[in-house]
Amino acid sequence: MPAPEPPPRPQLVFFYSPSSGRCRRVEGFIAQVLQRRQNHDTFEVVRVAVEQRPDLAEKFRVEQLPTICVVEDRQLRRTVVAPRGCRELEQELEPWLR
């Protein structure tokens, strides 16, 4: 009998603009938070440039960039708008982090 498949990882959907310095800074926060506690495989990270996918930004009701959404079991579980640092982001993602 084959081994059961592991449950799908939650998605960390990062809405950004390539021309925004603030978005690049928050991308660094994401990398630091995931690296700090070896959480690289906790999330499937999905980067969405709103200029290319305005439909997705509308679906997720993104009004400000950067915005991070956690999608688990096909449900939006958390939305983080423009976190100001690693500590704030880590607190928001705490339920999923090791």
C-alpha positions, 0 to 999 in steps of 0.5 A: 500500500503506498504511503499517504500523501502529506497534506498540502502546505499552506500558501504564502501569497506575496502581492508586490510591485517590482518597482516598490522599495518597500515591497523589496524590503518586505520580501527580505523580511519573509526570507529572514523569518522563514530562514530563522527557524528553518521554515523554508518548507512550511509554506509554498511561497507564491509571488504575485506582481499586481501589475501582471495579475490585477485579477488576483489582487482584486480576488484577495481584496488587496488594497495596499502593497505589499500584502501577504496572504496565508491560504490554507485548505483553500481558505484565506486564513490571514492577511498581513498588510505592509509589515514593518519588520521581521518581528511583526511578520513573525507574530502574524505567521506564528501559528504556522511557524516551528 
